[in-house]
Amino acid sequence: MQPLFQQGTGPLLRTLFFVLLSATLMVADQRFNQLEQVRGFLSGAIAPLRYAVDLPARFLGWSSDQVRSREELIERVNALERENLRLRARQLKFETIRSENERLRTLLDSTSERDERVLVAELLSVALDPYRQQVVVNQGERNGVYAGQPLIDAYGVMGQIINTGPFTATALLISDPNHALPVQINRNGLRTIAEGTGEPDRLELRYIPNNADVRVGDRVVSSGLGGRFPPNYPVATVVEVERRPGEPFARVIAAPQAHLDRSREVLLVWPDGAERGDIAANGDAPAADADGTASPTRGKP
Amino acid sequence: MNPRWWLIPLTLAVALMLAMVPLPDAAAPFWPDWVTLVALYWAMALPQRFGLTLAWIAGILLDVSQGALLGQNALGAVIVVAFALRYHQRLRVAPIAQQALIVTVLLLLKQALVLWTSGLAGRAPQTPWLFFAAPLTALVFWPLLYVVLRDLRRRYQVA
């Protein structure tokens, strides 16, 4: 390989060159967001390392499945069947309400809601910057994942994808101090913004006036106003309301519904109307994933 | 060209994997910066093979793996490796305890640079003092790493 520098170039000059190069990169990354493709490419290059680091955790899970006793398995299957029955019963009711809702909507001449497409992804257990709340999922651009895509788990909104590689994607959790999410209080539709605090069990609801009707236990759902998150997904529950007479706004703390630090299976959501062409191009068959865990599901129309 | 040069990228890749090992929240800030430690070893032991270019690439990959701003770790790694390259002859003959001390000081400098650039980018962490815990544990890990890498280097005759 041709050396980048001639032997004569002084070490000081070389150091200076790399320092300036790093500084330029940082500015380009922070100010202009120009480096998403470079980051995606490099992320693809280190993807094998990420999967290798995740292997021991995966193996432990697999071996604990292997040594589980028969009784335990039977018990689990029974529990899951009961759960399934309960959910099916609820689904029946839901279908009726849904068709009724659609009928009423046609009566009102408003557009009906369509289903969102979702894709099951797994978190890779790899450490990231311990001072930011991020996770890596095992789906990437190959499966149609895009930056800005919402990430949910079985309990609520988890976060959004901030950059994608070919095989993996990094998501910012709603608890990161740099994350803000437009939400509303389910009970009365009061709109506010849920900001992360850096702690996985606390979100701060901003700009709520002191005399606003907020109570401990109120459910907070996404409002869909930012255009990124689909509306009406559960986000958090209000746990603390402190009215401060001297300040214009009350201090309201909410606990996220999603299991931010426990969930391993998560769902990537394609909100209605987002990237329609992309969905068509990817079709309904992104299941051809390397490890076979991907299974796209589409709700019944 | 020495045929065994691949040991250097290989150890860097292993260091990158070590950096990605998930740890409980309480232990994570104390996990040493393996990539920079390995880079410092090679800069000290084989300055003719391991230059600033490799150190910079390792730093960029560390940035990507951690989701940091591209260039943060690269900047820190280049500066401390430049120092190690400049004084490699003195570092090499220093007793291992003294080496560990110097390495710790260099890592503290690197963490300060990363903290500073994070602050400039508006991503300052909530608990900045914890940032300086990792270099202090490097004080313990350096002798171990030094012995392992030295034996590997001698065994595979990387020169």
Interface residues (C-beta under 8 A of the other chain):
Chain A: L4 P11 R14 T15 F18 V19 L21 S22 A23 T24 L25 M26 A28 D29 Q30 L35 V38 R39 L42 S43 A45 I46 L49 R50 A52 V53 A57 S125 V126 A127 L128 D129 P130 Y131 R132 Q134 I162 N163 T170 P177 N178 G198
Chain B: A13 L16 M17 A19 M20 V21 P22 L23 D25 A28 P29 W31 G51 L52 T53 W56 G59 I60 L61 V64 S65 Q66 G67 A68 L69 L70 G71 Q72 A74 L75 V78 I79 A82 L85 R86 T117 S118 A121 R123 P125 Q126 T127 F131
